[in-house]
């Protein structure tokens, strides 16, 4: 009986927890932007031109929307399920790239970088893995995950060729087409790899939260209803 009550209590806080995490993400982004403004670098196109900042914005919006669905006890629709998967994959790439290739870089305070590149990616990833209020993703839709990175890269390259600004050094035009092409292929490959992991995780459903509690999922994917 106690375990059932605990599971129901856990299910009831999922929505508010997502909304709270999103609100904190917005606060951190706003604080970091205020620091940029304080030193005279107030161009929002520069600040929000970084893949990390754009991805964090997207993730926070998705968390608020999905959290609101949980609070109102509505099922997560297919479009939101797909968008949440894509946002999770992008944030996985942000966390992995930062912590393996470029740790400690950037002008933001260390704790801001830690929140955006370590804490938030971990929370969002664990949310996707452990809280299975999502459907299995179809593999034929995996290609959609590269659309946003391609658009982002295109805009960045246009800016680099016109006003000389790029968010990351490896995107500088003077690095040459070979270097640029290799880095872009690496980025798209990382996004696809992260997406494949997220897609695969959508098939591992241990506990499915509902308004009344959590439904355990067996290996066949059928729900075994847990009633109090």
N, C-alpha and C positions, 0 to 999 in steps of 0.2 A: 504493500500500500504506500509506504513512504517513497519507494522508488518511482511509483507512478505519479505521485504528487510532485516529486522533484522534476520529472520529465515534463510535466505540464507547466511547472513554473519556468523551466528553461525555455519551453516553446513560447511562453508569453512575453519573454524579454527580448526575443530575437529582433522584432521590429524596432522597439525603442533603442536597442543597442546599435543597430545599423544607422539609425537617424543620428544618434549621439556621435558615433565615429565620424560620420559625414560632416556634422557641424564642427567638430574639432579639426577636421581636415581643412575646411574652409577658413577657420581661424588661423591655422598655421600658414596657409598660403597668403592670407591677407596680411599677416604680420611680416612675412618675408618681403612682400611687395612694398609694405610701408617702409621697411629698411632701405629698399632700393630708392624709393622716392626721397628719403631723407638725405641721400648722397647725390641727388640730382639726376638719377636714372629712372625717370617716371614713365618711360614709353611702355604701355601695356603690351604692345605687339612684341617687344623684346622679351619681357618677363614671361608672358604666356606663350611665347614661341618655343619654349623648351618642352621637349617631349614629356619630361617628368611632370611639369606643371599642368600641361594639358590633360595628361592621363589622370592625374590626381583630381582635377575638376570633373572629368567624366566619371570616375569611380565614385566621387562624393554624390553626384547627381543620381547615379544608379542606386547607391545605398539608400538615399532618401526615398526614391520611388519604390524600391523593393521593400524597404522598411514600412512605408505607408500601406502597401498591400498587406503586409503581415499584421499591422495594427488594426486595419479594417477587416481582417479575416477573409481576405479574398485570395483566390488562387493566383499564382504568378503567371501572367500570360506568356505566350511563346516568344513574342518580340522582346520582352524584358529578360526572359531567360537567356536568349541569344546575346543581348547587349551586355548582360552581367558577365557572361562567359568571356566575351571579347575584352571587356574592361579588366577582368581578372588577369587574363593572359598578358595584356599590355603592362600591367603593374608588376607581374612576375618578371618580365623583361627588364623593367626599370630597376627592380631590386637586384637581379642577378648581374646585370651589366655594371651597375654602380659598385657593388660590393666585390666584384672580381676583377674588373678592368680599370675603373677610375675611382677607387675609394678615397674619400677625403678631399675631393676636388670641389670647386665652386666657392662662391663668396658668402653663402648663407651660413649662419651660426651652425655649429656642429650638431646641436640638438634638433634643429630644423631639418638638416639633412638626414639625421637618424630617423626622424618621424616619417619623412617622405620616402626614404629609400629602404628602411628596414621594418619599422613598426607597422605602417599601413599596409605594405605588401604582405607581411605575415598575417595580419588580421584578415585581410580580404581573401587570401589563399585558404586559410583555415576555415573561414566562413563557407567558402565554396565546397570544400572537401567534407566538412562535418555536418553542415546544415543543408540537407538535401531537399529543400523546397524548390526543386527544379526538375525538369524532364531530361531524358537522354537527348543529347545533341546529335543531329544527323551529320555524318562525316562529309556528305556532299556540300555542306554549308561552311566547311572549314576555310575555304578560299576567301570568304567574306572578311576574314580577320586581317588580311593584308591591305584592304581598301583604305582604311584610315592612315596607316603608316605611309602608303604611297602618296596620298594627298598631302600629308605633313611634309614629306621629303620634297615633293614638287614645289610647295610654297617656300620652303627653306632655300632651295636651290635658286628659285627666282629672286628671292630677296638677296641672296649672296651675290648674284650676278648684277643686281641693280643698285642696292645701297651698301653692299659689302658686309652685311650682318649675317652671321650664322650662329646658332646656339652652341655648336660643338666644333672643335678644331678639325676633326676629321672630315667635315663638310666644306672646308675652305676650297674654293675653286683652284687655287694655286697648288694644291696637293697633287693635281693631275687626275686624269680620267681613270687611270688604272687603280689608284688608291681609292678614289671616290667610289668606283664601281664595286671594288672588293668590300668596302665598308657597308655599302647599301645592301649588297647580297647577304652579308653577314647579319645585318639588322633584320631583313625580311626572313632569313632562315631562323633567327632566334624567335621572331614572332610566331612563325609557323610551328616551331618546336614547342613553344609555350602553349600555343593554341591546342596542339595535339594532346598535350598533357591535361589541359583543362577539359577538352572533349572527352578524353578517356575517364577522367575523374567523375564526369556526369553519369557514368554507368556504375559507379560504386556508391550505392545508397545504403547506408547503415541505419540511419534514422530519418524519417520524414516528418517534419513538424506540421501539425494541424492546429486549428483553433482549440481543440480539446486535449491535445497532448502530442505524442510522437508516435508515428507508425513505424515499426521496424520493417525493413525490406529484406526479403529472402533473396537467394541467388538468382531466382527466376525473374525477379523484379515485381512480383505480386505483393500487394500490401497485406500484412497480417494486422488487423485492427487491435489496438490496445485500448481497452475500456477501463474506466475506473470503477 
